[in-house]
């Protein structure tokens, strides 16, 4: 009994010593905690990632979004007993030691995936002592993490050549997609690269990469993880080059990535990559057209969820000031705060839409506003004053609402107005004409409140936030009746030159919009509410420099309408989760016949006609398919009884929705803009 007691005490002492040493000398996990945060769009498409130390792309692996077959093959080839051993594989150690004794040199390794992970966490020269330390660290890592966590850790730290670390970085850079789906060839290359990442880089040493890939394919065949025919086909595929990472929604995605928790593999934003990819070139084109120093910004917000669906911070990083996020910059709003002056006046019973206001020269203490065109219109209604953005009526209403009250009501919904001179203790009447600073994001909060019955809520930048917004009560900016009255007035505002009034365009929702121009034409702003969206656009110079004669109506309003036209267009940015090209045998699937194919006019096009009406020459429509029936805005369009062609004679300029349905009920639609001479 005494011997048993002593043995138990000795075992307890050993265990205590082991735990003490483990606590005193834990493995260094700092590299695992530093990974490149990734911002994704609402459907999982990659927007932007940020590098870690030394410019390395170490992107945290996500096993749920990593090819399951690849994971099984990796374990089978690198560490067949991974799920069984405690970090060190005794069978592999004995086999490697015996082989070394017989041949007098090391001929096979005994490193498990856990030991390789330990080496990646704490790199050391490859010596016998370092190998023993790796074994100890492997056991410590196994005590701290589950097998799946260790596998994810390895796939996060594994080197793939250059500054690429982790399977996600490698897959995106070499293949152009996430490792959610990988071909046999791609899997073999990703398994081979970490063992000699620089010597096998496919973009620099293609011969070595091809040999290493073939060796892994042979191992897969021997392990019965692949047939010889599949291996031969994979071996025949060309090696990939290396492409730069996506950098869409550069400013917003970078902001979200920096704010992501260190333990989170990626943050799923509310941004729609398809819409974003259409708006960024649009902002760039507008910036180039307006001047060499000019840039632009766009925000699109879904009203119900307050989800930011697109955020273009500038006209391009190559533009002057392009690295500055102009959706966050504090700039003058021009006249875009006027709708809220009127809304508060309606809300407080100070005025109604048809209240008469005298638009005449008037001095308010030491402040004497003028209209933009320096013309006064005499007696006008509040509706007319807001619709035509008259200055004197807006200042008079602000005086009655009270500048301090106006500023406080905005502050109550977390919207801050920045005064140009901080020594001013109280706000002045110049607020009505843009004499304060505000960000485009805060303007979006206000206009989204107009579209939501006067209830203000913060913008949602992540999907998690967007799911909460409809359930949140928000803060009351104004009563719903006042918000509705303001929107009705803004819908009567004359559209920009070249755009048909929305009321004349069937199938298109009315847009309520307001423009603003700051002093010196420094800022051109336009805000719109159309359908379920709020759109904010800004153009100007990032350094705040003056521009000659570019008003909000001329420089920002056409961009606002162009953005509205693109909201429901088909996505232009495919989700990067599949290979760039299918295998040759799968490029076409001929067993299913396609539906109708619209030839003319194509979706999103603008066509010009000489005249309108039933006696006009009209447009000859064309489509491919069998038994086609045409519809214009839901109304059937018959074939010409003489020529047998489908001729469309538009009633007038504007936007139309075309639909073609074949004999099997399949359809294709197009949204077309018609212009006259």
Beta strands, then each sheet from edge to edge (+ up, - down):
strand 1: 38-40
strand 2: 46-49
strand 3: 57-58
strand 4: 164-165
strand 5: 267-268
strand 6: 294-302
strand 7: 308-312
strand 8: 331-332
strand 9: 356-359
strand 10: 378-381
strand 11: 418-419
strand 12: 436-438
strand 13: 455-456
strand 14: 475-476
strand 15: 511-517
strand 16: 523-530
strand 17: 533-541
strand 18: 597-600
strand 19: 606-609
strand 20: 619-624
strand 21: 629-632
strand 22: 635-637
strand 23: 646-648
strand 24: 654-661
strand 25: 667-676
sheet 1: 2+ 1- 5-
sheet 2: 3+ 4+
sheet 3: 7+ 6- 17+ 16- 15+
sheet 4: 8+ 12- 11+
sheet 5: 9+ 10-
sheet 6: 13+ 14-
sheet 7: 18+ 20- 23+
sheet 8: 19+ 25+ 24- 21+ 22-
end
